[in-house]
Amino acid sequence: MQVEIRWLQEEDIQALAEMEAQTFSMPWSANAFRELVGNPDCFYLVALFEGKVVGGAGYTYLCGEASIDNVVVTKEYRGLGIGQALLQELIARGEAQKITAFTLEVRVSNEIAIHIYEKAGFCGEGIRPGFYEKPREDALIMWRR
């Protein structure tokens, strides 16, 4: 399976927002993604298969560190390594910009995502109680340093 990974562009926003709406209980809107495109501290990638957006991932830069805001893959393409590829590319591009640490939050029940993050070198370092809503759940704070 040949997947292209590139920077998020305006024409990707609607597909990415729809993917978020199908995946998360509190998805980001198209307008939220549109604001990211012009923000010099936000870096977002999309994965395309045969020209179709099938995944996305991004981080916000702050003081030499990157907070990974989300990693999402459309349901039909999960389990094919696209999320892992997006994450690895995001980290590689961040390290090329001299980012030394990456952090993220993940639902404590999301074992698949936690496994992907651990494969990328992230380690759990704490819990944010009640961080997520719909349903209410704790977040595992993970770091890659």
Secondary structure, DSSP 8 states (H G I E B T S, - for coil): ---EEEE--GGGHHHHHHHHHHH-SS---HHHHHHHHT-TTEEEEEEEETTEEEEEEEEEEETTEEEEEEEEE-GGGTTSSHHHHHHHHHHHHHHHTT--EEEEEEETT-HHHHHHHHHTT-EEEEEEEEEETTTTEEEEEEEE-
